[in-house]
Amino acid sequence: MKEITPQEVENLLNDGKELNIIDVREVDEVAAGKIPGAVNIPLGLVEFRMNELDKSKEYVMVCRSGGRSGRATQFLEGQGYNVTNMTDGMLEWEGKTE
């Protein structure tokens, strides 16, 4: 499983790189703040909404601490998607939120 740190994600965004970020936390968790531009697909719905994702794109999976996003990453990898898990999740995120 590919992994990226919250600091690396923030650096890429600050450098103007366009990232496809999927936040797999629950709706109420995301309401408290998410990475700008992140799309919320709660972990329990990933299997049912993966058709919304494009296999030709790369995705960064995010959750609170890295566990749920890790499970989503493993599942989507198995389905042929190009995904990377953001380790340590939003607990370690120091960048902007919306």
Phi, psi and omega in degrees: 000129177284143180227153178217145180274159175303324179295320179294319178298314180299318179298317179298316179296319179294333178277001177089008178287135178273118181248146174263101185255128177247119179263116185264013176286167178289158185305318182293329177291318181294327180300334179282352177138134178223166177295131181308130178089351180292144177260131180269118170229097181308145185311317182295345181254355184305314182301324184274340183248006183296340177294346176281348182265151183255119182296344180274354181255161177258139182236145173250123182264135185228143169215202183288312186232357179108349181285306180294321179294329176295317178295318178296320179298312180298317180297311183292325175302317180295339179265003176093015179268153178265098187230150178229137179269131173276108182295151176067351171056203185291342176301328182256002182287125179245359182278190180293152172229162176228000000 
